């Protein structure tokens, strides 16, 4: 499978599964607002069943969604608090 094939496959999968499940946490022109981002995640998580789920952290680059992290959790808000701390501090997986 070529890179282009993989990209088309991922784009097709994301287009189906992102509908109604996408939270835009930050844009290029915004400063990170931890409270606003956690509020959005909490609102979204409150609509989900309390079970294991998969989530994908995407970055928009050149008009494409690029997955930079794929995770699973049964405690979405708690897990994202940890992600946001890493992003704010630029440590671990978020150093770059």
ZAMARGU-4260 file (C-alpha; in steps of 0.2 Angstrom, whole numbers, plus 5000, padded with zeros to 4 digits):
<rodrens>
0) 5000/5000/5000 | 5008/5017/4995 | 5008/5032/5005 | 4994/5040/4994 | 4983/5024/4997
5) 4986/5025/5016 | 4982/5044/5016 | 4966/5041/5006 | 4961/5027/5017 | 4964/5037/5033
10) 4955/5052/5026 | 4940/5041/5021 | 4939/5034/5038 | 4941/5050/5047 | 4927/5058/5036
15) 4915/5045/5042 | 4920/5044/5060 | 4923/5062/5064 | 4906/5068/5060 | 4899/5074/5077
20) 4914/5069/5086 | 4927/5083/5082 | 4932/5096/5095 | 4942/5110/5088 | 4953/5114/5103
25) 4964/5127/5096 | 4967/5137/5080 | 4983/5145/5074 | 4978/5162/5079 | 4972/5158/5097
30) 4981/5156/5113 | 4979/5140/5122 | 4965/5142/5135 | 4965/5127/5146 | 4948/5130/5154
35) 4940/5133/5137 | 4947/5117/5130 | 4943/5107/5145 | 4925/5113/5145 | 4923/5108/5127
40) 4930/5091/5131 | 4919/5089/5147 | 4903/5094/5136 | 4908/5081/5123 | 4912/5067/5135
45) 4896/5070/5144 | 4887/5064/5129 | 4897/5048/5128 | 4894/5031/5136 | 4905/5027/5151
50) 4916/5015/5142 | 4933/5013/5133 | 4935/5024/5118 | 4948/5028/5105 | 4953/5046/5102
55) 4964/5054/5089 | 4974/5071/5091 | 4975/5079/5074 | 4984/5094/5068 | 4978/5103/5052
60) 4993/5105/5041 | 4992/5111/5023 | 4973/5108/5022 | 4975/5090/5029 | 4971/5082/5046
65) 4987/5074/5052 | 4986/5062/5066 | 4999/5065/5079 | 4993/5054/5093 | 4981/5039/5094
70) 4975/5034/5112 | 4962/5025/5121 | 4954/5028/5138 | 4939/5026/5148 | 4942/5042/5157
75) 4942/5055/5143 | 4942/5071/5153 | 4956/5065/5165 | 4966/5059/5150 | 4965/5075/5141
80) 4970/5085/5157 | 4986/5076/5156 | 4988/5079/5137 | 4985/5098/5139 | 4998/5098/5153
85) 5010/5090/5142 | 5006/5102/5127 | 5007/5117/5138 | 5024/5112/5146 | 5031/5105/5129
90) 5037/5090/5138 | 5037/5071/5133 | 5028/5067/5117 | 5024/5086/5116 | 5042/5092/5116
95) 5042/5097/5098
</rodrens>
